[in-house]
Amino acid sequence: MGNVLSREKREQVIALGRLGWSLRRIEQSTGVRRETASEYLCSAGIPLRSPGGWGHHGPAKPAIRVTTDSEGADSKPAIEVTTGFLLEKTSSAQDAERSFSACDPYRELIEVELGRGRNAMGIWQDLVDVHGFPGGYQSVKRYVRKLRGTGSAEPRAIIQTQPGEECQVDYGTGPMVRDPDTGKYRRTRLFVLTLGYSRKSVRLLTFRSSARIWAELHEKAFRRLGGTTQLVVLDNLREGVLSPDFYDPRLNPLYRDVLAHYGVTALPCKVRDPDRKGKIESAVGHTQKTPLKGKRFESLEEAQAYLDHWEEHWADTRIHGRTKRQVAAMFAEEKPSLQVLPLEPFRYYQYGKRTVHIDGCVEVDAAYYGAPPGWIGRQVDVQWDAMFVRLLDPRTGMLLREHLGQKRGAHRIRDEDRPRRTPLHTHRLLARAHKAGPSIGALCDAIHHRQAEAGVRRIMGVLSLAKKYGCSAVDQACAAALELGVSEYRFVRRYLERSPQAPLTLRQVDPLIRELVQYRDLIQQRLDFEEPNP
């Protein structure tokens, strides 16, 4: 043996040989010459793989790797078996194909697609769909490998989940689509939701993003799947997480309420930790490189239809590289484990912060809504939709007040929230009078019917007498005034001042009647004088 290697280097060469690596690859990885490596492998009883044979001339290698659509054109360390796609030709046909490839007539097209950054799987799918390519995926993969070379993959953590337990969501870069408003091509955003068990994905396109659009995309994805998972793993983007914190993250209020409506719990990842959501990262990258790379569409509907067709025809029928099973078959097993959707969709609302003005109200869409006492000058969280406006405590999230929506410029204030000096409306004064006593209410109705708005202050006077003398005494005085046909505040006041405890005598009542009749006649004369001639 010409060269003597160290123990560590010798064990490394033997381990790579047992994995089925070729001598050339071992030399590139370890720096040990092929002649030296072959001597150590032969002494260890490990068969050598002939270059270009790919295992057809020797015994089977210990590790068999399944090639799927999620893997690119990188070289693999062991025998490759293609599942779920067209069968390859026989070994004799492969020998004849070494000099001529079925991809040669499409060389220019393949080079153009490679220049756009597409992978071998996406190119093969387009060749089959558009050009009727008769060959298999392996032919295109080998052809692409010759054109652009080989690479090595990095290790990734494996996270296993139970059916219906978890899904992962994220944004990606979508294709160029013509904007109907400007008439120019515009980059879209790609929303992807992937189930953790079956790898079934829902892919949606949108021009713009916001907290509401982010929540609506979740709801559309849940509706397409026919159920929801228990957890949703997401990144710390602003639409979902306001303040990233691994131990106590603060979610967007609208996004939090939408997930609560569907019985889903959000589980944000650590900052700069994409391996926790590697399934969605792989799904987004696979979508960008395979069906959408280099594509342009004239409308968002056309782009979504193309993506849905690809999802049904290719993505759902593929054999996944990790599970070695068809995605559609695994989703059929997982679907019964999904949570049932609620009967009604979520009612979306807008939200924000408002400062309580000096009048005790907050302004929402040019209308004003009362806050509880003690909140003047402080900020409250506000949620509003087409029907309701809700004021919330920003610290605890407790509901402070809920009001019906008002038109522009209108006010909505509860009676208990009004300042003491705020005058009440006429109908509220009359309602308060009826609560004080039946005779008080009847007298106040008579005053308002005869004197209209001029009698509002007299009604307030009657109510102030009820506070001073008691409702029973004032009700008795109002009954006496109604019996005598004198519906006047002054009569009730004189009645109570002269005898607050006992009824007045006729001698005491007669001067009051004469005075009130004169007062009434004087008012009637003034009204007759001010009345215009017909």
C-alpha positions as CSV (number, residue, x, y, z in Angstrom):
1,M,0.0,0.0,0.0
2,G,1.7,3.1,-1.3
3,N,0.3,5.8,1.0
4,V,-0.6,5.3,4.7
5,L,-3.6,7.4,5.8
6,S,-4.5,8.5,9.3
7,R,-7.1,6.5,11.2
8,E,-9.7,9.3,10.9
9,K,-9.1,9.7,7.1
10,R,-9.1,5.9,6.6
11,E,-12.5,5.5,8.4
12,Q,-13.9,8.3,6.4
13,V,-13.0,6.7,3.1
14,I,-14.4,3.4,4.2
15,A,-17.6,4.9,5.3
16,L,-18.1,6.8,2.0
17,G,-17.4,3.6,0.1
18,R,-20.0,1.7,2.0
19,L,-22.5,4.4,1.1
20,G,-21.8,3.6,-2.6
21,W,-19.8,6.7,-3.5
22,S,-17.6,6.5,-6.6
23,L,-13.8,6.9,-6.3
24,R,-13.9,10.2,-8.1
25,R,-16.5,11.6,-5.6
26,I,-14.5,10.3,-2.6
27,E,-11.4,12.0,-4.0
28,Q,-13.2,15.3,-4.5
29,S,-14.7,15.1,-0.9
30,T,-11.7,13.8,1.1
31,G,-8.7,14.7,-1.0
32,V,-7.4,11.1,-1.0
33,R,-6.3,9.8,-4.4
34,R,-8.5,7.2,-6.1
35,E,-5.7,4.6,-6.2
36,T,-5.2,4.9,-2.5
37,A,-8.9,4.9,-1.7
38,S,-9.5,1.8,-3.9
39,E,-6.8,-0.1,-2.0
40,Y,-8.4,0.6,1.4
41,L,-11.8,-0.3,0.1
42,C,-10.6,-3.5,-1.4
43,S,-8.9,-4.5,1.8
44,A,-12.1,-3.8,3.7
45,G,-14.1,-6.0,1.3
46,I,-16.1,-3.2,-0.2
47,P,-17.0,-3.5,-3.9
48,L,-16.0,-0.6,-6.1
49,R,-18.6,1.2,-8.2
50,S,-17.6,1.5,-11.9
51,P,-17.8,5.1,-13.2
52,G,-21.0,5.7,-15.3
53,G,-22.5,2.4,-14.4
54,W,-24.8,3.7,-11.7
55,G,-25.0,0.3,-10.0
56,H,-26.1,-1.7,-13.0
57,H,-22.9,-3.9,-13.2
58,G,-22.4,-4.5,-9.5
59,P,-24.3,-5.7,-6.4
60,A,-27.0,-3.5,-4.9
61,K,-25.9,-0.7,-2.7
62,P,-27.0,-0.7,1.0
63,A,-28.9,2.6,0.7
64,I,-31.6,3.2,-1.9
65,R,-32.8,6.8,-2.4
66,V,-36.1,7.7,-4.0
67,T,-36.0,10.6,-6.4
68,T,-39.1,12.8,-6.3
69,D,-40.2,16.1,-7.7
70,S,-39.0,18.0,-4.6
71,E,-35.4,17.2,-5.4
72,G,-33.4,19.0,-8.0
73,A,-30.9,17.7,-10.4
74,D,-28.2,17.1,-7.8
75,S,-26.1,13.9,-7.8
76,K,-27.3,11.3,-5.3
77,P,-25.2,9.1,-3.1
78,A,-26.8,5.8,-3.9
79,I,-29.1,4.0,-6.4
80,E,-31.9,6.2,-7.5
81,V,-35.4,4.9,-8.0
82,T,-38.0,7.1,-9.7
83,T,-41.5,6.6,-8.4
84,G,-44.9,8.0,-9.5
85,F,-43.7,8.9,-13.0
86,L,-43.0,7.2,-16.4
87,L,-40.9,4.1,-16.4
88,E,-37.3,4.3,-17.7
89,K,-36.1,2.2,-20.6
90,T,-34.3,-1.1,-20.3
91,S,-30.6,-1.3,-19.7
92,S,-30.0,-2.1,-23.4
93,A,-31.9,1.0,-24.5
94,Q,-30.0,3.1,-21.9
95,D,-26.7,1.9,-23.5
96,A,-28.0,3.1,-26.9
97,E,-29.2,6.3,-25.4
98,R,-25.7,7.3,-24.1
99,S,-24.8,8.6,-27.5
100,F,-28.2,10.2,-28.2
101,S,-30.7,11.6,-25.7
102,A,-34.4,12.2,-26.2
103,C,-33.9,15.7,-24.9
104,D,-31.6,16.8,-27.7
105,P,-34.4,18.1,-29.9
106,Y,-35.4,20.3,-26.9
107,R,-32.0,21.5,-26.0
108,E,-32.6,25.2,-26.8
109,L,-35.9,25.2,-24.8
110,I,-34.2,23.5,-21.8
111,E,-31.4,26.0,-21.8
112,V,-33.8,28.9,-21.9
113,E,-35.8,27.4,-18.9
114,L,-32.5,26.8,-17.0
115,G,-31.6,30.4,-17.6
116,R,-34.8,31.4,-15.9
117,G,-33.8,29.3,-12.9
118,R,-36.2,26.4,-13.3
119,N,-35.4,22.9,-12.1
120,A,-35.5,19.6,-14.0
121,M,-38.9,18.6,-12.7
122,G,-40.6,21.8,-13.8
123,I,-39.0,21.6,-17.3
124,W,-40.0,17.9,-17.7
125,Q,-43.6,18.7,-16.7
126,D,-43.8,21.5,-19.3
127,L,-42.3,19.3,-21.9
128,V,-45.0,16.6,-21.3
129,D,-47.9,19.1,-21.1
130,V,-47.0,21.4,-23.9
131,H,-44.8,19.5,-26.3
132,G,-45.8,15.9,-25.7
133,F,-42.4,14.8,-24.6
134,P,-42.3,10.9,-24.6
135,G,-39.4,10.4,-22.3
136,G,-39.2,10.1,-18.5
137,Y,-38.1,12.5,-15.8
138,Q,-34.8,10.7,-15.4
139,S,-33.8,11.6,-18.9
140,V,-34.5,15.3,-18.4
141,K,-32.7,15.2,-15.0
142,R,-29.5,13.6,-16.5
143,Y,-29.6,16.0,-19.4
144,V,-30.0,19.0,-17.0
145,R,-27.1,17.7,-14.9
146,K,-24.8,17.6,-17.9
147,L,-25.7,21.2,-18.7
148,R,-25.3,22.8,-15.3
149,G,-23.2,20.4,-13.2
150,T,-23.8,18.9,-9.8
151,G,-24.1,20.1,-6.2
152,S,-24.5,18.9,-2.6
153,A,-27.5,19.2,-0.3
154,E,-27.3,20.4,3.3
155,P,-28.8,18.3,6.2
156,R,-32.2,19.3,7.6
157,A,-34.0,18.4,10.8
158,I,-37.0,16.1,10.6
159,I,-40.2,17.1,12.5
160,Q,-43.0,14.4,12.5
161,T,-46.6,15.4,13.2
162,Q,-49.8,13.5,13.7
163,P,-52.7,13.7,11.2
164,G,-54.6,17.0,11.7
165,E,-52.1,18.3,14.3
166,E,-50.2,21.0,12.5
167,C,-50.0,23.1,9.3
168,Q,-47.4,25.7,8.2
169,V,-48.0,28.9,6.4
170,D,-45.8,31.5,4.7
171,Y,-45.5,34.0,1.9
172,G,-43.4,33.6,-1.2
173,T,-42.7,35.5,-4.4
174,G,-45.3,34.8,-7.1
175,P,-45.3,35.2,-10.9
176,M,-45.6,38.4,-12.9
177,V,-49.3,39.3,-13.6
178,R,-50.7,42.2,-15.5
179,D,-52.3,44.7,-13.1
180,P,-55.8,45.6,-14.3
181,D,-55.5,49.1,-12.8
182,T,-52.2,50.1,-14.4
183,G,-52.0,47.7,-17.3
184,K,-48.4,46.8,-16.4
185,Y,-47.0,43.5,-15.2
186,R,-46.7,43.4,-11.5
187,R,-45.1,40.9,-9.1
188,T,-47.6,38.9,-7.0
189,R,-47.4,37.3,-3.6
190,L,-47.7,33.6,-3.2
191,F,-49.5,32.3,-0.1
192,V,-48.9,28.6,0.7
193,L,-50.4,26.5,3.5
194,T,-49.0,23.0,3.9
195,L,-50.3,20.2,6.2
196,G,-47.6,18.7,8.3
197,Y,-48.6,15.1,8.0
198,S,-49.7,14.6,4.3
199,R,-47.8,17.6,2.8
200,K,-51.1,18.6,1.1
201,S,-50.8,22.3,0.1
202,V,-53.1,25.2,-0.8
203,R,-51.5,27.8,-2.9
204,L,-53.2,31.2,-3.5
205,L,-52.0,34.4,-5.3
206,T,-52.6,38.0,-4.4
207,F,-51.4,41.4,-5.5
208,R,-51.1,43.0,-2.0
209,S,-51.0,42.0,1.6
210,S,-52.5,43.3,4.8
211,A,-53.7,42.0,8.1
212,R,-57.2,41.3,6.7
213,I,-55.9,39.8,3.4
214,W,-53.5,37.5,5.5
215,A,-56.5,36.3,7.6
216,E,-58.8,35.9,4.6
217,L,-56.2,33.7,2.8
218,H,-56.1,31.4,5.9
219,E,-59.9,31.2,5.8
220,K,-59.9,30.4,2.1
221,A,-57.3,27.7,2.7
222,F,-59.3,26.2,5.5
223,R,-62.4,26.1,3.3
224,R,-60.5,24.4,0.5
225,L,-59.1,21.7,2.8
226,G,-62.5,21.2,4.4
227,G,-61.2,21.5,7.9
228,T,-58.6,23.0,10.2
229,T,-55.6,21.8,12.1
230,Q,-54.9,22.3,15.8
231,L,-51.8,24.4,15.3
232,V,-50.5,26.7,12.6
233,V,-46.8,27.4,12.5
234,L,-45.9,30.8,10.9
235,D,-43.1,33.2,10.5
236,N,-42.9,36.5,12.4
237,L,-44.3,38.7,9.6
238,R,-46.2,41.8,10.6
239,E,-49.6,40.6,9.3
240,G,-49.6,37.8,11.9
241,V,-47.3,38.8,14.8
242,L,-47.0,42.4,16.1
243,S,-44.1,41.8,18.5
244,P,-42.0,38.6,18.0
245,D,-41.3,36.8,21.2
246,F,-40.7,33.1,21.4
247,Y,-42.2,32.8,24.9
248,D,-44.9,35.4,24.8
249,P,-45.6,36.7,21.2
250,R,-48.2,39.4,20.7
251,L,-50.4,38.4,17.7
252,N,-52.2,40.7,15.4
253,P,-55.7,41.1,16.9
254,L,-57.6,40.4,13.7
255,Y,-55.5,37.3,12.9
256,R,-55.9,36.1,16.5
257,D,-59.7,36.4,16.4
258,V,-59.9,34.6,13.0
259,L,-57.9,31.7,14.3
260,A,-59.9,31.6,17.5
261,H,-63.1,31.5,15.4
262,Y,-61.8,28.3,13.6
263,G,-60.3,26.8,16.8
264,V,-56.7,27.1,15.7
265,T,-53.7,28.1,17.9
266,A,-50.9,30.1,16.3
267,L,-47.3,29.0,17.0
268,P,-44.8,31.6,15.8
269,C,-41.2,30.4,15.2
270,K,-38.0,31.8,16.6
271,V,-36.6,34.7,14.7
272,R,-34.3,33.5,11.9
273,D,-35.1,29.8,12.5
274,P,-36.5,28.5,9.1
275,D,-35.8,24.9,10.0
276,R,-38.8,24.8,12.3
277,K,-41.1,25.4,9.3
278,G,-39.0,23.5,6.8
279,K,-42.0,21.9,5.2
280,I,-43.5,25.2,4.1
281,E,-40.1,26.5,3.1
282,S,-39.7,23.5,0.8
283,A,-43.3,23.9,-0.5
284,V,-42.8,27.6,-1.3
285,G,-39.4,27.0,-3.0
286,H,-40.8,24.0,-4.9
287,T,-43.7,26.2,-6.2
288,Q,-41.5,29.0,-7.2
289,K,-39.0,26.9,-9.1
290,T,-41.3,24.3,-10.7
291,P,-44.6,25.7,-12.0
292,L,-44.2,29.5,-11.7
293,K,-40.5,30.2,-12.5
294,G,-40.3,32.5,-15.6
295,K,-44.1,32.6,-16.1
296,R,-46.2,35.6,-16.9
297,F,-50.0,35.8,-16.9
298,E,-52.5,38.4,-18.2
299,S,-54.8,38.2,-15.1
300,L,-54.8,37.0,-11.6
301,E,-57.6,34.6,-12.4
302,E,-55.6,33.0,-15.2
303,A,-52.5,32.6,-12.9
304,Q,-54.6,31.0,-10.1
305,A,-56.3,28.6,-12.6
306,Y,-52.9,27.5,-13.9
307,L,-51.6,27.0,-10.3
308,D,-54.8,25.0,-9.3
309,H,-54.4,22.8,-12.4
310,W,-50.8,22.1,-11.5
311,E,-51.7,21.4,-7.9
312,E,-54.3,18.8,-8.9
313,H,-52.5,17.3,-11.8
314,W,-48.9,17.2,-10.5
315,A,-48.5,18.2,-6.9
316,D,-51.2,16.0,-5.4
317,T,-50.3,12.9,-7.5
318,R,-46.5,13.0,-6.8
319,I,-44.7,10.6,-4.5
320,H,-43.2,12.7,-1.7
321,G,-39.5,12.3,-1.2
322,R,-39.7,12.0,2.6
323,T,-42.8,9.9,3.1
324,K,-42.4,7.8,-0.1
325,R,-46.2,7.9,-0.6
326,Q,-48.6,9.8,-2.8
327,V,-49.7,13.2,-1.3
328,A,-53.4,12.7,-2.3
329,A,-53.5,9.3,-0.6
330,M,-52.0,10.7,2.6
331,F,-54.4,13.6,2.6
332,A,-57.3,11.2,2.3
333,E,-56.0,9.6,5.6
334,E,-55.5,13.0,7.3
335,K,-58.8,14.7,6.3
336,P,-61.0,12.9,8.8
337,S,-58.7,14.1,11.6
338,L,-59.1,17.8,10.7
339,Q,-61.4,20.0,12.9
340,V,-64.9,20.7,11.6
341,L,-65.4,24.2,10.1
342,P,-67.8,26.6,11.9
343,L,-71.2,27.1,10.3
344,E,-70.7,30.8,9.7
345,P,-67.6,32.6,8.3
346,F,-65.7,35.1,10.4
347,R,-67.1,38.6,10.4
348,Y,-64.2,40.8,9.6
349,Y,-63.7,44.2,11.3
350,Q,-61.3,47.0,11.3
351,Y,-59.3,47.9,14.4
352,G,-57.1,50.7,15.6
353,K,-56.3,53.0,18.6
354,R,-58.3,56.1,19.5
355,T,-57.9,58.8,22.1
356,V,-60.9,59.7,24.2
357,H,-61.8,63.4,23.6
358,I,-62.8,66.0,26.2
359,D,-66.5,65.2,25.6
360,G,-65.9,61.5,26.6
361,C,-66.2,60.2,23.0
362,V,-63.9,58.6,20.4
363,E,-64.2,59.3,16.7
364,V,-64.7,56.4,14.3
365,D,-65.5,57.1,10.6
366,A,-66.6,60.7,11.5
367,A,-69.1,59.4,14.1
368,Y,-68.7,59.7,17.9
369,Y,-69.1,57.0,20.5
370,G,-69.1,57.4,24.3
371,A,-66.4,55.8,26.5
372,P,-66.9,55.1,30.2
373,P,-66.1,57.8,32.8
374,G,-62.4,58.2,33.7
375,W,-61.0,57.6,30.2
376,I,-60.7,61.2,28.9
377,G,-57.2,61.7,27.4
378,R,-56.4,58.0,27.4
379,Q,-56.1,55.6,24.5
380,V,-58.5,52.7,23.9
381,D,-58.5,49.9,21.4
382,V,-61.4,50.2,18.9
383,Q,-62.9,47.5,16.7
384,W,-65.6,48.3,14.2
385,D,-67.5,46.8,11.3
386,A,-70.7,47.7,9.4
387,M,-72.9,47.1,12.5
388,F,-71.0,47.6,15.8
389,V,-68.3,49.7,17.4
390,R,-66.5,48.1,20.3
391,L,-64.2,49.9,22.8
392,L,-61.6,47.7,24.5
393,D,-59.2,48.1,27.3
394,P,-55.7,48.2,25.7
395,R,-54.1,46.4,28.7
396,T,-56.6,43.6,29.4
397,G,-58.6,43.4,26.2
398,M,-61.8,43.7,28.2
399,L,-64.9,45.1,26.5
400,L,-65.6,48.6,27.7
401,R,-68.5,49.7,25.6
402,E,-70.4,48.3,22.5
403,H,-72.4,50.7,20.3
404,L,-74.4,50.4,17.2
405,G,-72.8,52.1,14.2
406,Q,-73.9,55.7,13.6
407,K,-74.0,58.0,10.5
408,R,-71.4,60.6,10.0
409,G,-71.5,63.4,12.7
410,A,-73.9,61.5,15.0
411,H,-73.3,60.6,18.6
412,R,-73.9,57.4,20.6
413,I,-73.6,57.8,24.4
414,R,-75.1,55.8,27.2
415,D,-77.1,57.7,29.8
416,E,-74.7,56.6,32.6
417,D,-71.8,57.9,30.6
418,R,-73.2,61.4,30.2
419,P,-71.8,64.3,32.3
420,R,-74.3,65.6,34.9
421,R,-74.5,69.0,33.2
422,T,-75.5,67.5,29.8
423,P,-79.1,68.3,29.0
424,L,-81.4,65.4,28.1
425,H,-83.5,65.1,25.1
426,T,-87.3,65.7,25.3
427,H,-88.3,62.1,24.9
428,R,-85.9,61.0,27.6
429,L,-87.3,63.7,29.9
430,L,-90.8,62.4,29.3
431,A,-89.7,58.8,29.9
432,R,-88.1,59.8,33.2
433,A,-91.3,61.7,34.1
434,H,-93.5,58.6,33.5
435,K,-91.1,56.5,35.7
436,A,-91.5,59.1,38.5
437,G,-95.3,58.7,38.6
438,P,-98.3,58.4,36.4
439,S,-99.7,61.8,37.2
440,I,-96.3,63.4,36.8
441,G,-95.9,61.8,33.4
442,A,-99.4,62.9,32.3
443,L,-98.8,66.5,33.4
444,C,-95.5,66.6,31.6
445,D,-97.1,65.2,28.4
446,A,-99.8,67.9,28.6
447,I,-97.2,70.6,29.0
448,H,-95.2,69.3,26.1
449,H,-98.3,68.9,23.9
450,R,-99.4,72.5,24.6
451,Q,-96.1,74.3,24.8
452,A,-93.8,72.1,22.6
453,E,-90.1,73.0,23.1
454,A,-90.9,76.0,25.2
455,G,-92.2,73.6,27.9
456,V,-89.0,71.5,28.1
457,R,-87.6,73.6,30.9
458,R,-91.0,73.4,32.8
459,I,-90.8,69.6,32.5
460,M,-87.3,69.7,33.9
461,G,-88.7,71.9,36.7
462,V,-91.4,69.3,37.6
463,L,-88.7,66.6,37.7
464,S,-86.5,68.8,40.0
465,L,-89.5,69.1,42.3
466,A,-89.7,65.3,42.4
467,K,-86.1,65.3,43.6
468,K,-86.8,67.9,46.3
469,Y,-90.2,66.9,47.7
470,G,-90.4,63.2,46.6
471,C,-92.2,61.5,43.9
472,S,-95.3,60.7,45.9
473,A,-96.0,64.4,46.9
474,V,-95.3,65.7,43.4
475,D,-97.5,63.0,41.9
476,Q,-100.3,64.1,44.2
477,A,-99.8,67.7,43.3
478,C,-99.8,66.9,39.5
479,A,-103.1,64.9,40.0
480,A,-104.7,67.9,41.6
481,A,-103.5,70.1,38.7
482,L,-104.9,67.7,36.2
483,E,-108.2,67.4,38.0
484,L,-108.6,71.2,38.0
485,G,-107.5,71.4,34.3
486,V,-104.4,73.5,35.0
487,S,-101.3,71.8,33.5
488,E,-98.7,74.3,34.7
489,Y,-95.4,73.9,36.5
490,R,-96.1,77.0,38.6
491,F,-99.3,75.4,40.1
492,V,-97.4,72.3,41.2
493,R,-94.6,74.4,42.7
494,R,-97.0,76.7,44.7
495,Y,-99.0,73.6,45.7
496,L,-95.9,72.0,47.2
497,E,-94.5,75.2,48.8
498,R,-97.7,76.0,50.7
499,S,-98.4,72.5,51.8
500,P,-95.7,70.0,51.0
501,Q,-97.3,67.4,53.3
502,A,-101.1,68.0,53.2
503,P,-103.4,69.0,50.3
504,L,-104.3,72.6,49.9
505,T,-107.7,74.0,51.0
506,L,-110.1,75.6,48.5
507,R,-109.3,79.0,49.9
508,Q,-105.6,78.4,49.2
509,V,-106.3,76.9,45.7
510,D,-108.6,79.7,44.5
511,P,-105.9,82.4,44.4
512,L,-103.6,80.0,42.5
513,I,-106.3,79.2,40.0
514,R,-107.1,82.9,39.4
515,E,-103.4,83.7,39.0
516,L,-102.7,80.8,36.6
517,V,-105.8,81.5,34.6
518,Q,-104.6,85.1,34.1
519,Y,-101.2,83.8,33.2
520,R,-102.7,81.3,30.7
521,D,-104.9,84.0,29.1
522,L,-101.9,86.3,28.8
523,I,-100.0,83.5,27.0
524,Q,-103.0,82.8,24.7
525,Q,-103.2,86.5,23.8
526,R,-99.5,86.5,22.9
527,L,-99.9,83.4,20.7
528,D,-102.9,84.9,19.0
529,F,-101.0,88.1,18.3
530,E,-98.0,86.2,16.9
531,E,-100.1,83.9,14.7
532,P,-100.0,85.1,11.1
533,N,-103.1,85.9,9.2
534,P,-104.2,83.2,6.7
